[in-house]
Amino acid sequence: MYVWVTALAVVCIGLAAAFSPRDAATGAAEQAKAASDQKAIDLKEKRFDVAVGGAVMLRKAMRNPDSFKVSSAFVAEDASSVCYEYRSQNGFGGMNVAHVIATSSAFVGSSNPRFHALWKKNCSGKIGYEAAADVTSALWWYDKSHSN
């Protein structure tokens, strides 16, 4: 009899704990953390998408797209711009190093008169993320999936 009473008491306490209202502050804090975590994940995905998308467009514009190699892809913290350094083959068969800034509205290369001011504004000494390895991997997968 004692065993059954003890078991019943444990079950009742467990059910009471399971169905009791949670502390509102704890629930709100958990929701805020979940929202913050999701926002960070969304921003990281946006940075990746912007960096890879710009690299795909740059490579398509190359004389020899197979020669295109990204050395650096610096993505601004807010994903508003990507600063690329890349190598590609020129018309004489040699390899050139070039720099481009990709924003939501344009690609600006080093021959553009606005380039140096934009590079200073968007790239030099700014907080952001280096994405060259991610871009290189994504381009490899892109090639593999579009090689039919």
WOPE-V426039 format. One record per pair of residues at least 4 apart in sequence whose C-alpha atoms are under 8 Angstrom apart, sorted by the first residue. I is the first residue (numbers start at 0). J is the second residue. If there is no record, write none. Layout:
I|J / I|J
This chain:
0|4 / 1|5 / 2|6 / 3|7 / 4|8 / 5|9 / 6|10 / 7|11 / 8|12 / 9|13 / 10|14 / 11|15 / 12|16 / 13|17 / 14|18 / 15|19 / 21|25 / 21|26 / 22|26 / 23|27 / 24|28 / 25|29 / 26|30 / 27|31 / 28|32 / 29|33 / 30|34 / 31|35 / 32|36 / 33|37 / 34|38 / 35|39 / 36|40 / 37|41 / 38|42 / 39|43 / 40|44 / 41|45 / 42|46 / 42|77 / 42|78 / 43|47 / 44|48 / 45|49 / 45|78 / 46|50 / 46|74 / 46|75 / 46|76 / 46|77 / 46|78 / 47|51 / 47|130 / 47|133 / 47|134 / 48|52 / 49|53 / 49|78 / 49|80 / 49|81 / 50|54 / 50|72 / 50|74 / 50|81 / 50|130 / 50|134 / 51|55 / 51|133 / 51|134 / 51|137 / 51|138 / 52|56 / 53|57 / 53|81 / 53|101 / 54|58 / 54|69 / 54|134 / 54|138 / 55|59 / 55|138 / 56|60 / 57|61 / 58|64 / 58|67 / 59|64 / 60|64 / 61|67 / 61|87 / 62|88 / 62|89 / 62|90 / 63|67 / 63|87 / 63|88 / 63|89 / 64|87 / 66|86 / 66|87 / 66|88 / 67|85 / 67|86 / 67|87 / 67|88 / 68|85 / 68|86 / 68|87 / 68|135 / 69|83 / 69|84 / 69|85 / 69|86 / 69|131 / 69|134 / 69|135 / 70|83 / 70|84 / 70|85 / 70|86 / 70|131 / 71|82 / 71|83 / 71|84 / 71|85 / 71|129 / 71|130 / 71|131 / 72|81 / 72|82 / 72|83 / 72|84 / 72|129 / 72|130 / 72|131 / 72|134 / 73|81 / 73|82 / 73|83 / 73|122 / 73|127 / 73|128 / 73|129 / 73|130 / 73|131 / 74|78 / 74|79 / 74|80 / 74|81 / 74|82 / 74|127 / 74|128 / 74|129 / 74|130 / 75|79 / 75|80 / 75|81 / 75|121 / 75|122 / 75|125 / 75|126 / 75|127 / 75|128 / 76|126 / 76|127 / 76|128 / 77|127 / 79|102 / 79|103 / 80|100 / 80|101 / 80|102 / 80|103 / 80|121 / 81|100 / 81|101 / 81|102 / 81|122 / 82|98 / 82|99 / 82|100 / 82|101 / 82|118 / 82|121 / 82|122 / 83|98 / 83|99 / 83|100 / 83|101 / 84|96 / 84|97 / 84|98 / 84|99 / 85|96 / 85|97 / 85|98 / 86|94 / 86|95 / 86|96 / 86|97 / 87|94 / 87|95 / 87|96 / 88|92 / 88|93 / 88|94 / 88|95 / 89|93 / 89|94 / 89|95 / 97|108 / 97|109 / 98|108 / 98|109 / 99|106 / 99|107 / 99|108 / 99|109 / 100|106 / 100|107 / 100|108 / 100|114 / 100|117 / 100|118 / 101|105 / 101|106 / 101|107 / 102|106 / 107|111 / 107|113 / 107|114 / 108|114 / 109|114 / 109|115 / 110|114 / 113|117 / 114|118 / 115|119 / 116|120 / 117|121 / 117|122 / 118|122 / 118|123 / 119|123 / 119|124 / 121|125 / 130|134 / 131|135 / 132|136 / 133|137 / 134|138 / 135|139 / 136|140 / 137|141 / 138|142 / 139|143 / 140|144 / 141|145 / 142|146
